[in-house]
Amino acid sequence: MSTLGRILDDLGSTFLDIVASPGEMDVEVATVQIYDPLDDQIVPPGTILLGVGVEGADRIRELLTTLGPMGAAGLVVKSPVAVDETVRAKVLETGVVLLGLTRAASWAQVAALLRSILAEGDVGSPGEPAGSGDDLFTLANAVCELLDAPITIEDRSSRVLAFSGRQDEADQARVETVLGRKVPEKYQRLQEERGIYRELYQNREPIFFDLGGGMLPRTAIAVRAGDEILGSMWATVPGPLPEHRRRAFGDAAKIVALHLLRQRAGADAQRRLRADLLSTVLEGGRDAADAAARLGIATERVCVLAAGLDESAFADVAGREGERQRFCDALALHVGAIHPHAAAALIGSVAYAVLPLHAQAADAEQRAVRVAESFLARTGRRFPAAIGVGRQVGTLAEVGRSRSDAARTLRVLRARGVSGVAAAYADVYFESLLLQLGDLVAAEEQPPAGPYEKLVAYDAEHGTDLVGTLKAYLDALGNVHAAAKAVQVHQNTFRYRLRRLATISGLDLDDPDARLAVSLQMRLHS
């Protein structure tokens, strides 16, 4: 596991400062969570909690009091942090480190940075060393020394992938870019209006840009893999680079391209590995325990989610398959933000996710439903889908049961013809039983029998609707007035029809077992 000290060393003081500490920084960090004042604050040991919107000494003390007994590693709040002697005393009492986040930094970027650090070596055989970290920062510093200029490496969306030291020598635009880990929108718009991105991506050589507007000049080069644009590299320079440095900058861009390709290949391989491991866990068998250990969920209490696309929205088979995989990737990203050991895999046409939750069973299932609803709310326009949530289970042997629950719940939602909806198994229990009973009836080819069979045959022969009369009566729990109103006939007419259907079918409406039997047949055969 990563320690808090190692994480702070990796990030440097650009984003996070230690405001108050109980002592050494060797506390192990397991996960990152974002504070939600509307949710029950349940965090696993070793959590860094991002206190979005938390300010004031009283609120900080209150959160520290809550986090201490749970074994949280740290609390991050935006600077300037309201810290006094009572807050420092609470840090010493609880053992939770209080950190300050630079005002201009983005919570989303800090969360992504922390999770990327924690993800190193996350999947592998027990005892394997963690994978080597991203060395783009090392490469950026090497190019900085080579050109004697501060460097940033960006992707196609102008997000900062890495940056060198000496950024204090650059201008305000560069400082904002590094702090936010993305080129601010106002500068992006300015560069687009001047055609800078178009010129950059059309050339294979470094290009010098005198931006003006209080910004220092830049030399930039597109990072390519063949004809594919992977990103760009930018140097803040006083003037055009001499020829030997231009050549060195171009050579460095090729090395950056190799790193980005390796990153992408590694991410794809990691995704496939997690999907394979999760499939093994869900299917059970002798390898399931090892797969669960490698995913880090062997000792977790988990809920299984079954997510299915409304595939009628996609015309061709190839398109459906591609959308399923993209949908599964989006689900994996979403649940991964909730818990670092959460995973998702596409099995058949259904995307399954295993979500560890540290809560009591009923609360955990409802929390999993809220996670699913949040995902559907974010992706509903792109991916019309429904999600079933299985019961929370505490042992590996029970994961298959939670998967079955989730799949049955998804089936009920699909039978309803709804999308954008999530439900727990307990919410659709009876409907699920009816569908399973319907499967049994169909498999054994059992047609309607008894009084219900006689009513169906009579209606078919005489053009009547005695079955509809019976259904209205049962739906109204025997209230003749309400039932007659539902079918829009007089109460006396309705009573006559009831006597008639009882005579024809032999059904005893005063017998609760007879009512239950005919009700089930109506549900199964309607």
C-alpha positions, 0 to 999 in steps of 0.5 A: 500500500502507498503511505501518505508520506509517499503520496505527498512526496510524489505530488510535491507541494504544488497541490497539497500542504500539511496543515496539521499532523499527529506525527509521522506520515507513514499511515497507509492509504487505501482509497480516496473518497469525496465528502457528501454532506447528504450521505452517511459518512462511512469510510474504510480504514486508510481513506483520504477524504476530500472535504469539498465545501468544508470550511470553518474550524467547527466543521473541520473538528466535527469531521475529524471526530467522525473520521478518527474512529474509522481509521481515516488517513487524512482530510483535505480541505481548500486553503486557507484552512481555518485551523486553531489550537482546538483543530490541532488538538483534534488531529492529535487525538484522532490521528487524522492528518489535515491537509490544505488544497491549493485554492486554484486546484480542481477537486476532480484532478486531485482525486484523479491524481490520488487514485492514479497513485493508489492504482499502481500495482493494484492488480497483480499476484500477491507479493508482486511489486507495484508497477513502475509509476508514470515517468512522464514527469521525469521526461518533462524535467529532462526536456526542461534541462535540455531546452532550459525552459519549463515544459508541459505535456498535454493530451488532445483535450489540453489536459496536463499529463505531466509538467517539469519544474521551474514553472514559476519562471512561466506566466500566469496562464501556465501557472493556472494550467499546471494548478488546474491540470488543464489549459483554462478555457479562456486560453484554449478559446484564444488559441483556437481563434488564432488557429494555433491548434490547427497549425500545430496538428498540421505540422511535424516540426516544432512551431514558435508562437508569440501569443501576446496578451501578457503571455510569454512565447511558446514553442510547441510540437504535436506528439504523434504515433504515425498519423494519430495525434496523441497530444502535444508538448509545450515549452515556455521560451523567450524566443525561437529555439536554435536549430540544435534545440529544435531537433532535440525537442522533436526527438523528445516528442517521439519519446513522449509518444512511446510513453503515451502509447505504452500508457494506453496499452497498459491501461487496456491490458489492466482493464482486460485483466480486471474484467477477466478476474471479475468474470472468474469471481462471478462464475465461481470455481476453484480459481475464484478465490485467487481472482478475488484476492488479486482484485482486492475483494476477497475480504470485502462485503460487496453488492453485485450490479447487473447493468443492461443497455436498451439495445433497441436503441442501436440498429446494427449488431456491430454497433451494439457490441461496441456500445456494450463495451463502452457502456461497461468501461463507463460503469467501471470508471464510475464504480472505481471512483466509489471504491478502488477495488470495485471492478466491472466486466462485460459477460454476454450482453450484461455489464456486471460490477462488484462494488465493495460497501462498508455498511449494513446490508439494507443500507448497503443495498440502497447505497448501491442503488444510489450509485447506480442511479447516479451513473444512469443520470450521468450517462442516460442520454448516451446509454439508455439502460437499467441496473439491478442490484443484488443483495450484499454478501460477505463471503466469496461463496455468496457472490454468485447469489448476489449476481443472480439477484442482480440479474433477476432484478435487471430482468424485471426492469427489462420486462417493465420496459423501463430505462434509466431506472435502478432497483434492488432485488428486495424491491422487485422480489415478487415480480422476480418470483413470477417470472421464474414461475413463468419460466417453469410453466413454459418449460413444462408446457403447462397450459391454464387449468381449472376454473381459469381455463373454463373462463378463458374458453367461455370468453373465446366461444361467446365473446364475453369478458368474464376474465376481465370481470374476475380481474377487476374483482380481485384487483379491488380486493372484493370491493364490488363498488370499486370493481364495477366503477373500474369496468364502467358498469352498474354494481348490479350488472357486475354482481350478475357477472360474478355469479355467472362466472362462478357458475360457469367456472366452479370458482369459489370466490370465498376460498382464499386459496382458490383466489390465489390460484386463479390470480397466479394463473391470470398473471402467468398466462395473461 
